């Protein structure tokens, strides 16, 4: 896609009255379109994924992407769009946007990644099952007990869309199956 057209989309998005969540996903979609030139499909992970799967209930300060490309390949493309590197984050002028690319490997199944269409472009987000696993790991191994609320929220809001066989298998291999069962039981009580 034409660089100038993408820059114009960024201007439109950052000046719109849309909520911050919408703007963040839309900006990622623009970056995703730009990265197509090197055949890269970045995937939203972390807090922005939790925010997506909790319908905005969770709020994050930054957007995390994973991509198999090297920083050397990605940085010039993002810079050409008008973003500025500040430490580990990419920012955009006076707009409240912070993008981090913390890793290259998706901790999950690429077949579970969801595609979002926004502003006529596409963004990709880690699957619901894999972000639940991510938060279960944080809860159990990093003692991030506040994540219980978000795990329960994601399960509750996405109950019918979750591939329970996959989630149970993955949770068992990650040694978080007891926690998953505990949180699912909480949700099951709310649903009934």
HELIX and SHEET records of a PDB file:
HELIX    1   1 UNK A    3  UNK A   15  1                                  13    
HELIX    2   2 UNK A   20  UNK A   35  1                                  16    
HELIX    3   3 UNK A   36  UNK A   38  5                                   3    
HELIX    4   4 UNK A   46  UNK A   53  1                                   8    
HELIX    5   5 UNK A   71  UNK A   80  1                                  10    
HELIX    6   6 UNK A  110  UNK A  112  5                                   3    
HELIX    7   7 UNK A  128  UNK A  141  1                                  14    
HELIX    8   8 UNK A  147  UNK A  158  1                                  12    
HELIX    9   9 UNK A  159  UNK A  161  5                                   3    
HELIX   10  10 UNK A  164  UNK A  173  1                                  10    
HELIX   11  11 UNK A  177  UNK A  191  1                                  15    
SHEET    1   A 5 UNK A  43  UNK A  45  0                                        
SHEET    2   A 5 UNK A  63  UNK A  66 -1                                        
SHEET    3   A 5 UNK A  95  UNK A 103  1                                        
SHEET    4   A 5 UNK A  89  UNK A  92 -1                                        
SHEET    5   A 5 UNK A  84  UNK A  86 -1                                        
SHEET    1   B 2 UNK A 114  UNK A 118  0                                        
SHEET    2   B 2 UNK A 121  UNK A 125 -1                                        
END                                                                             
